[in-house]
Amino acid sequence: MWLAPGIFIKRWLLISVIGIVLTSMGVAIWADLTPVFYLMEFTSAILERIADIIPNYISGPIAIAVGLFLIFWGQSRTVGSITEVLNPDQDKELIDVLTTHRKLVKGPKIVAIGGGTGLSTLLRGMKAYSSNITAIVTVADDGGSSGRLRREQGMLPPGDIRSCLAALADEEKLLTELFQYRFNSGEGLSGHSFGNLFLSAMNNVTGDLEEAIAASSKVLAVRGRVLPATLADVQLWAQMDDGRIIEGESQITEAGGKIVNIGCYPENPPALPAAVSAIQEADLILMGPGSLYTSVIPNLLVPEIREVLQGSQTPSLYICNIMTQPGETDGYTVSDHIRALDQISESPLFDAVLTHSRSPSPESLKRYAEENAHPVYVDREEIANLKRRLVIAHIMSEDPNSGYVRHDPDRLGKSIMHWYSRAK
């Protein structure tokens, strides 16, 4: 396998052999070939002596077999020594790690826009296909641990960024448990997650959230990068159908009623330049899944991000939620989600919409109905009228214990790459 195409081992072995031959020839020429002459005479005498004792049709194959054994033994011990250093846990063969790395490095440049648990779920599915992933994350969160750090430390909310870093890390399971761990006691610590405190410390050390994320990514061996949509201190507001203006991301979903308009303070926050560049260079742009008004749309309230999406010719896909969200999308169909996104922009921001193909179990439907949540209806004709391609796939997973329905990372990634292979 070490000699398989694409590993870049054969060429360096060949160059090494050529180097040894040239070095030997150079030494021989420099010494007027005298050592070579005596070495050839000595070798010839030994070979004649062996041929007198053992016939050449026996001694020849034996010598070849011993030589090949020594070559393979030496190479295997060399590779084994390297593996002990580079892959001490032996969870995977080093060649498999190298092959996977080569494949992911050649993967498409993917930009995923959103926030919350939906974006981290998407990233878990996509990192199996590329390491060239950029997650552009909303920074409008003002509740929970993130809200406390935002008020007390004066930093941007780290919660969604934390979840995305954990999702893209190589040791995802352990890091997710560590980063999501919440302290249950301790003055000032209770309610905080370890990941938020880690990013807060990094922010104080580096003096900048963008630098803090980059430094954290190196420490955590993150596959890809995570960028805030803006470094501005953004606060969401929403206008309800009864005329109320609700301020604050955490208050919007608690307000009740139908959202008719949404915006932010400051009105036109500047985009992070790296986020704009990532969208311009992307091979595939993904939006969602996640809370429509408090996770996905806040990124689009940044004018530069919205404008670069409008002018992009890159294949783009919106992943619609499976269930409606009380306080945000009560009674919404797939086309209602599309209209809400189109309302933010002068022109469409994505080409196609990915929806679920199966209905949740009766037990899950009953569980969600108690919270006034229902499956998002796929209204095909309205979607066609909005000039969007409809992609339907089995992308759902269902927890038999809690009854909660989520996007399945593996199915989601596979469905997206299948669509992308036909759309590019």
C-alpha positions as CSV (number, residue, x, y, z in Angstrom):
1,M,0.0,0.0,0.0
2,W,2.9,2.3,0.6
3,L,3.7,2.0,-3.1
4,A,0.1,2.8,-4.2
5,P,-0.5,5.7,-6.5
6,G,-1.1,9.1,-4.9
7,I,0.9,8.5,-1.7
8,F,4.1,10.1,-3.1
9,I,6.4,7.4,-1.7
10,K,7.7,5.7,-4.9
11,R,9.2,8.9,-6.4
12,W,11.1,9.7,-3.2
13,L,12.4,6.1,-2.9
14,L,13.5,6.2,-6.5
15,I,15.3,9.6,-6.0
16,S,17.0,8.1,-2.9
17,V,18.3,5.1,-4.9
18,I,19.5,7.4,-7.7
19,G,21.3,9.5,-5.1
20,I,23.1,6.5,-3.6
21,V,24.2,5.3,-7.0
22,L,25.5,8.8,-8.0
23,T,27.3,9.2,-4.7
24,S,29.0,5.8,-5.1
25,M,30.0,6.6,-8.7
26,G,31.3,10.0,-7.6
27,V,33.5,8.5,-4.9
28,A,34.8,5.9,-7.3
29,I,35.7,8.4,-9.9
30,W,37.3,10.7,-7.4
31,A,39.5,7.8,-6.2
32,D,40.5,6.9,-9.8
33,L,38.2,3.7,-9.7
34,T,40.9,1.9,-7.6
35,P,38.5,0.9,-4.8
36,V,35.9,-0.3,-7.4
37,F,38.5,-2.5,-9.1
38,Y,39.6,-4.2,-5.9
39,L,35.9,-4.5,-4.8
40,M,35.0,-6.2,-8.1
41,E,37.9,-8.5,-7.9
42,F,37.1,-9.5,-4.3
43,T,33.4,-10.0,-5.2
44,S,34.3,-12.0,-8.2
45,A,36.5,-14.3,-6.1
46,I,33.8,-14.9,-3.6
47,L,31.2,-15.6,-6.3
48,E,33.5,-18.2,-8.0
49,R,34.2,-19.9,-4.6
50,I,30.4,-20.1,-3.9
51,A,29.7,-21.5,-7.4
52,D,32.3,-24.2,-6.9
53,I,30.6,-25.3,-3.7
54,I,26.9,-24.7,-4.6
55,P,25.7,-24.7,-8.3
56,N,24.6,-21.3,-9.6
57,Y,21.0,-22.5,-10.3
58,I,20.7,-23.0,-6.5
59,S,23.0,-20.3,-5.1
60,G,21.5,-17.6,-7.3
61,P,17.9,-17.9,-6.2
62,I,19.0,-18.3,-2.6
63,A,20.9,-15.0,-2.8
64,I,18.0,-13.2,-4.4
65,A,15.6,-14.6,-1.8
66,V,17.9,-13.5,1.1
67,G,18.4,-10.1,-0.5
68,L,14.7,-9.5,-1.0
69,F,14.0,-10.6,2.6
70,L,16.6,-8.1,4.0
71,I,15.1,-5.3,1.9
72,F,11.6,-5.9,3.0
73,W,12.6,-6.5,6.6
74,G,14.6,-3.3,6.7
75,Q,11.8,-1.3,5.1
76,S,9.1,-2.7,7.4
77,R,11.2,-2.0,10.5
78,T,11.9,1.5,9.2
79,V,8.2,2.2,8.6
80,G,7.3,0.6,11.9
81,S,9.7,2.9,13.7
82,I,8.2,5.9,12.0
83,T,4.6,4.7,12.8
84,E,5.4,4.4,16.5
85,V,6.3,8.1,16.6
86,L,3.6,9.5,14.2
87,N,0.8,7.1,15.2
88,P,1.4,5.9,18.7
89,D,-2.2,4.9,19.5
90,Q,-2.3,2.5,16.6
91,D,-6.0,3.1,16.1
92,K,-5.4,3.1,12.4
93,E,-2.6,2.0,10.1
94,L,-0.3,5.0,9.3
95,I,-0.8,4.3,5.5
96,D,-4.6,4.6,6.0
97,V,-4.1,7.9,7.8
98,L,-1.9,9.2,5.0
99,T,-4.3,8.0,2.3
100,T,-7.2,9.7,4.0
101,H,-5.2,12.9,4.5
102,R,-4.3,13.0,0.7
103,K,-8.0,12.5,-0.2
104,L,-9.3,15.2,2.1
105,V,-6.7,17.7,1.0
106,K,-7.9,17.3,-2.6
107,G,-11.5,17.7,-1.6
108,P,-13.7,20.6,-2.7
109,K,-13.6,24.0,-1.0
110,I,-16.8,24.0,1.1
111,V,-18.3,27.0,2.8
112,A,-21.0,26.2,5.4
113,I,-23.1,29.2,6.7
114,G,-25.2,29.0,9.9
115,G,-25.0,28.4,13.6
116,G,-26.3,26.4,16.5
117,T,-26.4,22.6,16.6
118,G,-27.5,22.4,12.9
119,L,-24.2,23.7,11.6
120,S,-22.1,21.5,13.8
121,T,-24.1,18.5,12.6
122,L,-23.5,19.5,9.0
123,L,-19.7,19.9,9.6
124,R,-19.5,16.4,11.1
125,G,-20.9,15.0,7.9
126,M,-18.9,17.1,5.5
127,K,-15.4,16.6,7.0
128,A,-15.4,13.0,5.7
129,Y,-15.2,14.4,2.2
130,S,-12.9,17.4,2.5
131,S,-10.5,19.2,4.8
132,N,-11.0,22.4,2.9
133,I,-14.1,23.5,4.9
134,T,-14.8,27.0,6.2
135,A,-17.7,27.4,8.7
136,I,-19.1,30.9,8.8
137,V,-20.8,31.3,12.1
138,T,-23.3,33.8,13.5
139,V,-22.2,35.9,16.6
140,A,-25.7,37.1,17.6
141,D,-26.2,34.7,20.5
142,D,-26.9,36.5,23.8
143,G,-28.2,33.7,26.1
144,G,-26.7,31.2,28.5
145,S,-23.0,30.9,29.0
146,S,-22.2,32.8,25.8
147,G,-24.4,35.7,26.8
148,R,-22.7,35.9,30.2
149,L,-19.2,36.0,28.7
150,R,-20.4,38.5,26.2
151,R,-21.6,40.8,29.0
152,E,-18.9,40.2,31.5
153,Q,-15.8,39.8,29.2
154,G,-17.0,42.1,26.4
155,M,-16.2,39.4,23.8
156,L,-18.3,37.9,21.0
157,P,-20.4,34.9,22.0
158,P,-18.3,31.8,21.7
159,G,-21.0,29.1,21.9
160,D,-21.6,28.3,18.2
161,I,-17.9,28.7,17.4
162,R,-17.1,26.2,20.2
163,S,-19.5,23.6,18.8
164,C,-18.1,24.0,15.2
165,L,-14.5,23.6,16.4
166,A,-15.4,20.4,18.3
167,A,-17.3,19.1,15.2
168,L,-14.3,19.6,13.0
169,A,-11.7,18.3,15.4
170,D,-9.9,14.9,14.6
171,E,-10.7,13.6,18.1
172,E,-14.3,14.7,17.9
173,K,-15.9,12.5,20.4
174,L,-13.6,13.3,23.3
175,L,-13.4,17.0,22.4
176,T,-17.1,17.3,22.1
177,E,-17.6,15.9,25.6
178,L,-14.9,18.2,26.9
179,F,-16.0,21.4,25.1
180,Q,-19.7,20.8,25.9
181,Y,-19.0,20.0,29.6
182,R,-20.9,22.5,31.8
183,F,-19.8,23.2,35.4
184,N,-22.6,22.5,37.8
185,S,-21.1,24.2,40.8
186,G,-18.5,26.9,41.7
187,E,-19.0,30.6,42.1
188,G,-18.8,32.2,38.7
189,L,-18.3,28.8,37.0
190,S,-21.8,27.3,37.3
191,G,-23.6,27.2,34.0
192,H,-20.4,27.9,31.9
193,S,-19.2,25.3,29.4
194,F,-15.5,24.4,29.3
195,G,-15.3,25.2,25.6
196,N,-16.6,28.8,26.1
197,L,-14.1,29.4,28.9
198,F,-11.3,28.0,26.7
199,L,-12.1,30.4,23.9
200,S,-12.5,33.2,26.4
201,A,-9.0,32.5,27.7
202,M,-7.6,32.3,24.1
203,N,-9.4,35.6,23.3
204,N,-7.7,37.3,26.2
205,V,-4.3,35.8,25.4
206,T,-4.3,36.7,21.7
207,G,-6.4,39.9,22.0
208,D,-8.6,39.0,19.0
209,L,-11.4,36.4,18.5
210,E,-10.2,35.6,15.0
211,E,-6.7,34.9,16.3
212,A,-8.1,33.0,19.2
213,I,-10.1,30.7,16.9
214,A,-7.0,30.1,14.7
215,A,-4.9,29.3,17.7
216,S,-7.5,27.0,19.1
217,S,-7.8,25.2,15.8
218,K,-4.1,24.4,15.8
219,V,-4.3,23.0,19.4
220,L,-7.4,20.9,18.6
221,A,-6.1,19.7,15.1
222,V,-9.2,21.1,13.5
223,R,-9.9,19.8,9.9
224,G,-10.9,23.1,8.2
225,R,-11.5,26.5,9.8
226,V,-14.2,28.4,11.7
227,L,-14.8,32.1,11.1
228,P,-17.3,34.5,12.7
229,A,-19.4,36.3,10.1
230,T,-18.4,39.7,11.7
231,L,-16.4,40.9,14.6
232,A,-19.0,43.6,15.3
233,D,-21.1,43.4,18.5
234,V,-24.3,42.4,16.8
235,Q,-27.7,42.4,18.5
236,L,-30.8,41.0,16.7
237,W,-34.2,42.5,16.6
238,A,-37.4,41.1,15.2
239,Q,-40.7,42.7,14.3
240,M,-43.8,40.5,15.1
241,D,-47.1,40.5,13.3
242,D,-48.7,42.4,16.1
243,G,-46.3,45.3,15.8
244,R,-44.0,44.4,18.7
245,I,-40.2,44.9,18.4
246,I,-38.3,42.2,20.2
247,E,-34.6,42.8,20.9
248,G,-32.1,40.0,21.6
249,E,-31.7,36.6,20.1
250,S,-32.7,34.8,23.2
251,Q,-35.9,36.8,23.6
252,I,-37.1,36.4,20.0
253,T,-38.1,32.7,20.2
254,E,-39.7,33.4,23.7
255,A,-41.8,36.3,22.5
256,G,-44.5,34.2,20.7
257,G,-46.3,35.3,17.5
258,K,-45.2,35.4,13.9
259,I,-41.9,37.1,12.8
260,V,-42.5,39.5,9.8
261,N,-39.2,41.3,9.7
262,I,-35.7,40.9,11.3
263,G,-32.6,43.0,11.5
264,C,-29.7,43.9,13.7
265,Y,-27.8,46.6,15.5
266,P,-25.5,48.0,14.1
267,E,-27.6,48.0,10.9
268,N,-24.7,47.1,8.5
269,P,-22.0,45.2,10.4
270,P,-18.7,44.8,8.5
271,A,-17.9,41.3,7.3
272,L,-14.8,39.5,8.3
273,P,-12.6,39.7,5.2
274,A,-11.6,36.1,5.4
275,A,-15.2,35.0,5.4
276,V,-15.9,37.0,2.2
277,S,-12.8,35.5,0.5
278,A,-13.8,32.0,1.5
279,I,-17.2,32.4,-0.2
280,Q,-15.6,33.9,-3.3
281,E,-13.2,30.9,-3.6
282,A,-15.7,28.2,-2.7
283,D,-16.6,25.2,-4.9
284,L,-19.7,24.5,-2.8
285,I,-21.8,26.8,-0.6
286,L,-24.1,25.3,2.1
287,M,-26.7,27.1,4.3
288,G,-28.4,25.6,7.3
289,P,-29.8,23.5,8.8
290,G,-30.6,25.4,12.0
291,S,-32.9,28.0,13.5
292,L,-34.0,30.1,10.5
293,Y,-34.2,33.5,12.1
294,T,-31.6,33.2,14.9
295,S,-28.9,31.0,13.3
296,V,-29.0,31.2,9.5
297,I,-30.4,34.7,8.7
298,P,-28.1,36.6,11.1
299,N,-25.2,35.8,8.8
300,L,-27.1,37.3,5.8
301,L,-27.6,40.5,7.7
302,V,-24.0,41.3,7.0
303,P,-24.2,43.2,3.7
304,E,-20.8,42.0,2.2
305,I,-21.7,38.3,2.8
306,R,-25.1,38.8,1.3
307,E,-23.7,40.6,-1.7
308,V,-21.0,38.0,-2.4
309,L,-23.6,35.2,-2.2
310,Q,-25.9,37.1,-4.7
311,G,-23.1,37.4,-7.3
312,S,-21.8,33.8,-6.8
313,Q,-22.0,31.2,-9.6
314,T,-20.9,28.4,-7.2
315,P,-23.4,25.6,-6.6
316,S,-25.3,26.5,-3.5
317,L,-27.7,24.4,-1.4
318,Y,-30.0,25.3,1.5
319,I,-30.6,22.4,4.0
320,C,-34.1,22.9,5.3
321,N,-35.1,21.9,8.9
322,I,-37.1,18.7,9.4
323,M,-39.4,20.1,12.1
324,T,-40.9,23.5,12.6
325,Q,-39.5,25.5,15.5
326,P,-41.9,27.0,18.1
327,G,-41.6,30.8,18.3
328,E,-39.7,31.0,14.9
329,T,-41.3,28.9,12.2
330,D,-44.7,27.8,13.5
331,G,-46.7,26.3,10.6
332,Y,-43.9,27.0,8.0
333,T,-43.6,25.0,4.9
334,V,-40.3,24.6,2.9
335,S,-41.4,27.4,0.6
336,D,-42.0,29.7,3.6
337,H,-38.3,29.0,4.7
338,I,-37.2,30.0,1.2
339,R,-39.3,33.2,1.2
340,A,-37.9,34.2,4.5
341,L,-34.4,34.0,3.1
342,D,-35.3,35.7,-0.1
343,Q,-36.8,38.6,1.9
344,I,-33.3,39.4,3.2
345,S,-31.9,39.6,-0.3
346,E,-32.7,41.3,-3.6
347,S,-32.0,38.1,-5.5
348,P,-31.9,34.3,-4.7
349,L,-29.0,33.2,-2.5
350,F,-29.0,29.5,-3.3
351,D,-29.9,27.2,-6.2
352,A,-31.5,24.2,-4.5
353,V,-33.1,23.1,-1.3
354,L,-32.5,19.8,0.5
355,T,-35.4,18.3,2.4
356,H,-36.2,15.1,4.2
357,S,-37.9,12.2,2.4
358,R,-39.5,10.3,5.4
359,S,-41.9,11.2,8.1
360,P,-40.8,10.7,11.8
361,S,-42.4,7.9,13.7
362,P,-45.9,8.4,15.3
363,E,-44.2,8.4,18.7
364,S,-41.9,11.3,17.7
365,L,-44.8,13.2,16.0
366,K,-46.7,13.0,19.3
367,R,-43.7,14.1,21.3
368,Y,-43.2,17.2,19.0
369,A,-46.9,18.0,18.9
370,E,-46.9,18.5,22.6
371,E,-44.4,21.3,22.0
372,N,-46.5,22.6,19.1
373,A,-43.9,21.5,16.5
374,H,-44.7,19.6,13.3
375,P,-42.8,18.3,10.2
376,V,-42.0,21.0,7.7
377,Y,-44.3,20.3,4.7
378,V,-42.6,19.9,1.3
379,D,-44.9,22.0,-1.0
380,R,-43.4,21.1,-4.3
381,E,-45.4,23.5,-6.5
382,E,-44.5,26.5,-4.4
383,I,-40.9,25.6,-4.4
384,A,-40.9,25.3,-8.2
385,N,-42.6,28.7,-8.4
386,L,-39.7,30.1,-6.4
387,K,-37.4,28.7,-9.1
388,R,-35.5,26.4,-6.7
389,R,-34.5,22.8,-7.4
390,L,-35.9,20.4,-4.9
391,V,-33.6,17.6,-3.6
392,I,-35.3,15.0,-1.4
393,A,-33.2,12.5,0.5
394,H,-33.3,10.3,3.6
395,I,-31.2,12.6,5.9
396,M,-33.0,12.1,9.3
397,S,-32.0,10.2,12.4
398,E,-34.4,9.6,15.3
399,D,-33.5,9.0,19.0
400,P,-35.7,6.1,20.2
401,N,-35.3,7.2,23.8
402,S,-36.0,10.9,23.7
403,G,-38.1,10.9,20.5
404,Y,-36.1,13.9,19.1
405,V,-35.5,14.1,15.3
406,R,-32.2,15.4,14.0
407,H,-30.3,15.5,10.7
408,D,-27.9,12.4,10.5
409,P,-24.4,13.7,9.7
410,D,-23.3,10.7,7.6
411,R,-26.5,10.7,5.5
412,L,-26.5,14.4,5.2
413,G,-22.9,14.5,3.9
414,K,-23.5,11.7,1.5
415,S,-26.7,13.3,0.0
416,I,-25.0,16.7,-0.4
417,M,-21.9,15.2,-2.2
418,H,-24.2,13.2,-4.4
419,W,-26.1,16.4,-5.4
420,Y,-22.8,18.3,-5.8
421,S,-21.3,15.7,-8.1
422,R,-24.2,16.3,-10.5
423,A,-24.5,20.1,-10.0
424,K,-20.9,21.1,-10.6
